[in-house]
Amino acid sequence: MSTIKANGIELYYEVHGDGPPLLLIMGLGANATAWWKQVPALSQRYTVIAFDNRGAGRSEKPSGAYSIPQMADDAAALMDALAIPASHVFGMSLGGMIAQEFALRHPERVRALILGGTWLGGPKTQSPKPEVMVYFATVGSLPVGQAIERGMALLYSDEFLAANKEWLVKRAIEMAPLMAPAHGLRGQVMAAMSHNTFDRLGSIAAPTIT
């Protein structure tokens, strides 16, 4: 658990387990702690590398717009810094957009690609609901309690919340110090909204699961 200079910024990363490398790329506003359920299982078979994207968690949070190609190059630079020539890559949500671009820009670095809860971008695909993007663009400026309440309402069904709200709130409060700041979230939202791999997906050579 440390930070390393990659693509001109400091990126926080963790390495767990032993075996073939597996790079985990988390979603919008989230950080490596969001893999807390998956890492113990995956690290039994893989060397798991989880990191915080630029703008979130313990990584550097430069001002201004970010882009998906830039964040894909962050991931590649992290692998360079860790001397990992190629890896399985699992991207979730925004991380799935980054993983798509990573596979297109750095095909020799991807052994297999796993995409979860993500989208292709562009005018030919279904965009997230406006209220979702508004939430992520503004959550960094909300009081912690309000941000948690609004976030859970977007992320979980009423049934799941009714059964699990107590521990969800407890964990969210524990993780609150790692919440992405407003400018970091805006940068990531701008990257997500400009993402478009629709016409290029056929060029991905790596075995892919969605």
SEKOL-971328 format. One record per residue (C-alpha): z, y, x; residue in one letter. Coordinates in steps of 0.05 Angstrom, whole numbers, padded with zeros to 5 digits, always signed. Example, Ala and Ser with C-alpha at 12.3 -4.5 7.8 and 13.67 -1.06 7.14 Angstrom:
// SEKOL-971328
+00156-00090+00246A
+00143-00021+00273S
// end
This chain:
// SEKOL-971328
+00000+00000+00000M
-00026+00060+00038S
-00078+00115+00040T
-00140+00118+00082I
-00195+00169+00095K
-00258+00149+00058A
-00319+00191+00040N
-00283+00253+00061G
-00219+00244+00019I
-00154+00206+00022E
-00156+00144-00023L
-00094+00105-00041Y
-00104+00029-00039Y
-00066-00036-00043E
-00084-00105-00017V
-00055-00168-00047H
-00066-00243-00037G
-00114-00283+00006D
-00184-00309-00003G
-00253-00278-00017P
-00247-00203-00027P
-00245-00175-00098L
-00250-00099-00108L
-00218-00072-00172L
-00242-00005-00197I
-00199+00025-00253M
-00218+00070-00311G
-00214+00143-00332L
-00150+00177-00312G
-00117+00111-00293A
-00096+00083-00226N
-00082+00017-00190A
-00017+00006-00229T
-00060-00009-00291A
-00079-00076-00259W
-00006-00099-00260W
-00020-00158-00306K
-00084-00181-00270Q
-00065-00174-00196V
-00012-00229-00194P
-00062-00280-00223A
-00123-00257-00185L
-00087-00253-00118S
-00074-00328-00121Q
-00148-00339-00108R
-00174-00273-00079Y
-00157-00218-00030T
-00150-00164-00084V
-00163-00092-00065I
-00141-00042-00118A
-00146+00033-00108F
-00138+00099-00143D
-00203+00136-00156N
-00211+00208-00133R
-00175+00254-00182G
-00123+00203-00203A
-00058+00169-00182G
-00040+00176-00109R
-00111+00191-00083S
-00135+00261-00066E
-00154+00304-00125K
-00207+00354-00102P
-00227+00410-00150S
-00295+00414-00183G
-00342+00364-00215A
-00345+00292-00193Y
-00404+00244-00201S
-00409+00169-00210I
-00454+00161-00148P
-00401+00200-00108Q
-00346+00154-00134M
-00388+00093-00119A
-00395+00118-00048D
-00319+00127-00046D
-00312+00053-00060A
-00363+00035-00007A
-00328+00079+00044A
-00262+00046+00027L
-00293-00022+00041M
-00320+00005+00107D
-00252+00031+00127A
-00221-00037+00111L
-00277-00074+00148A
-00300-00111+00085I
-00375-00122+00088P
-00383-00150+00017A
-00338-00164-00042S
-00335-00186-00114H
-00329-00122-00155V
-00293-00115-00222F
-00298-00047-00257G
-00263-00028-00321M
-00286+00030-00366S
-00302+00088-00318L
-00293+00036-00264G
-00349-00004-00296G
-00395+00056-00290M
-00375+00064-00217I
-00386-00011-00206A
-00456-00008-00237Q
-00475+00049-00190E
-00442+00014-00132F
-00485-00047-00143A
-00548-00004-00147L
-00532+00039-00086R
-00501-00016-00043H
-00531-00082-00067P
-00515-00118-00002E
-00441-00104-00012R
-00434-00139-00080V
-00424-00214-00084R
-00414-00214-00160A
-00405-00159-00211L
-00355-00159-00269I
-00360-00103-00320L
-00307-00092-00373G
-00303-00042-00430G
-00357+00003-00401T
-00424+00035-00419W
-00492+00050-00390L
-00495+00124-00407G
-00556+00164-00425G
-00586+00181-00492P
-00605+00110-00511K
-00533+00084-00514T
-00474+00096-00560Q
-00430+00152-00533S
-00354+00151-00539P
-00326+00187-00599K
-00317+00262-00586P
-00242+00258-00598E
-00236+00207-00542V
-00270+00251-00491M
-00232+00312-00515V
-00167+00274-00505Y
-00184+00254-00434F
-00208+00324-00417A
-00144+00357-00442T
-00089+00305-00433V
-00070+00332-00365G
-00046+00397-00396S
-00005+00365-00452L
+00070+00353-00450P
+00084+00282-00426V
+00111+00257-00493G
+00052+00284-00532Q
+00002+00257-00481A
+00033+00187-00487I
+00033+00188-00563E
-00039+00211-00568R
-00062+00163-00514G
-00031+00102-00547M
-00062+00120-00614A
-00130+00119-00581L
-00121+00058-00538L
-00086+00009-00584Y
-00092-00016-00655S
-00039+00001-00706D
-00018-00072-00708E
-00010-00077-00633F
+00029-00012-00630L
+00076-00035-00686A
+00093-00098-00646A
+00095-00069-00576N
+00108+00006-00579K
+00177+00004-00547E
+00156-00027-00481W
+00090+00011-00481L
+00127+00077-00485V
+00177+00054-00432K
+00122+00035-00384R
+00083+00099-00398A
+00144+00141-00382I
+00155+00103-00317E
+00083+00115-00298M
+00081+00188-00320A
+00090+00215-00248P
+00023+00184-00231L
-00015+00216-00289M
-00079+00250-00267A
-00075+00326-00267P
-00120+00366-00314A
-00172+00383-00261H
-00176+00311-00237G
-00187+00286-00308L
-00240+00339-00321R
-00277+00318-00258G
-00276+00245-00280Q
-00298+00262-00351V
-00356+00302-00324M
-00376+00243-00281A
-00373+00196-00340A
-00414+00241-00385M
-00469+00247-00333S
-00472+00172-00320H
-00538+00137-00336N
-00559+00069-00310T
-00597+00047-00372F
-00666+00044-00340D
-00641+00017-00273R
-00597-00042-00293L
-00654-00091-00282G
-00650-00074-00208S
-00580-00103-00201I
-00588-00167-00162A
-00516-00191-00161A
-00493-00244-00212P
-00462-00203-00268T
-00411-00216-00324I
-00400-00165-00380T
// end
